[in-house]
Amino acid sequence: MSATISKTIKYNPKTDKLITVACGCFWGTDHIYKKHLGDKIIDAKVGYANGDESKNDQVDSVSYKRVKQGDTNFAEALQIAYNPNTIKLKELVDFFFRIHDPTTVNFQGPDQGTQYRSGLFAHSDEDLKELELLKKEWQPKWGNKIVTQVEPIHNFYDAEEYHQLYLTKNPEGYACPTHYVRDI
């Protein structure tokens, strides 16, 4: 059975909120969010979001090996737990639009496939409305070419443990060259 929340994320549903973002390789996404906003977020986990579970070989698991084949429609994603009294959804989304190219369909840099698409996955109807407004607000800054998917979170599976904090554990590891903070 699928879930929409990471099984391992530190999160208090009474005080905290969630946002799931996809902007290319999840190693770089995780690393840049934690480097620049880590003191403001509660926790974050990399995983696979909003894919086609019928393409999965196992009932309760989605794997990197399966997702990288490119036919599951799962996005490499980062699920972020945050307290809205500490950081607002707008700040997290503004950062999202500054750290990748949201105008490319299914790729970032050399990484290609639906798993590398740009997406904002909302965990509430209220957040979905705000995400849609924020995307519209950002459109002119990217020449009105943003293709980021904005939709409710449908499913989320934690990535394997070796993917969590990958670039912290492997500083010389691969980092997508499109993950940097832009002056927009």
Secondary structure, 3 states (H helix, E strand, C coil): CCCCCCCCCCCCCCCCEEEEEEECCHHHHHHHHHHHHCCCEEEEEEEEECCCHHHCCECCECCHHHHCCCCCCCEEEEEEEECCCCCCHHHHHHHHHHCCCCCCCCEECCEECHHHCEEEEECCHHHHHHHHHHHHHHHHHHCCCCCCEEEECCCEEECCHHHCCHHHHCCCCCCCCCCCCCCC
